């Protein structure tokens, strides 16, 4: 029965998910999110240095740098989604104008002239769901009109002039439609779109949702399925969550969102990478098996930087003995983290810290203080205890195989 399940996972389930990951919309959104990553990292660096304000009198306020980098990613995403879509559809002439149209429509929906009365975060992570939807709508409409022209193919009018006039029609349709809905009908489209995604955010913040999401991460990764397959959906939730935490902190309130990059990837769950593989790397390095030791040595430095592809593809992926403990990690570590953060014993991170390659538990301490450091050490100990018995079985097999080869 177990063998049949493994065969189904390997031959049917995994290929289907990998095919889904190559869907043009998944790739388009994923690429847009990756392209704004440098700006998120700048915002993270600001967090590191802004902490010095608490210890050095007169140290300059660096948060403005975050406002004009990470604080504008919603605007950038609106531009990048139709831009990337046109690139993938091989419509290079439509890239720039599609991106600019999306920015116009996004700004219109925000009622940009009233920005002083709006939450500034609407331009950044707080408005990412809206910017993604606007980007997709503009990409679809501009794509549909890409083959339309007011002029015949034999027209003597220069191509660039034809393009100007042909692109005007979809731009007018999109901007006019937005104007009618937002201004004439006085409908808050921004709040409406945000509301559509609110249940998804609520689920991710619940106990069951939080545990299930991290379990799925570990489950898929144990089969060698790229974690990017869910990045397009999960990243906006995580970024909007930390943005909300930052706003709450600025208002003197407590942070409440735990489904954030800071919790999942930076401070607690992903010790050595998704699935908490760093403790396994230490075991491999100390192994009596030559193969185990070589994998451990090759995975050590990347593991310290939370890059665990070497160990995952070196001995975990499609190896039932080590896949199972990775699944168990997904449940136990997320349960402990949820309880620690929701109980108030450990402060929920309230600052953006996209430097996921920072070695544990440095980021844990920076984001959640001594309590965060303690939680990280507890998680590492639990992770070690989960990996150990399975590793010993795997090591025994490898030693036996090596003796046979000799």
Buried (B, 14 or more C-beta within 10 A) or exposed (E): EEEEEBEEBEEEBBEEBBEEBEEEBBBBBBBBBBBBEEBBBBBBBBBBEBBEBEEEEEEEEBBEBBBEBBBBBBBBBBBBBBBBBBBEBEBEBBBBBBBBBBBBBBBBBBBBEEEEEBBBBBBBBBBBBBBBBBBBBBBEBBBEBBEEBEEEEEEEEEEEEBBEEBBEBBBEBBBEBBBEBBEEEEEEBBEEBBEEBEEBBEBBBEEEBBBBBBBBBBBBBBBBBBBBBBBBBBBBBBBBBBBBBBBBBEEEEEBBBBBBBBBBBBBBBBBBBBBBBBBBBBBBBEBEBEBBBBBBEBBBEBBBEBBBBBBBEBBBBBBBBBBEBBBBBBBBBBBBBBEBBBEEEBBBBBBBBBBBBBEBBBBBBBBBEEBBBBBBBBBBEBBBEBBEEBBEEBBEBBBEEBEEEE
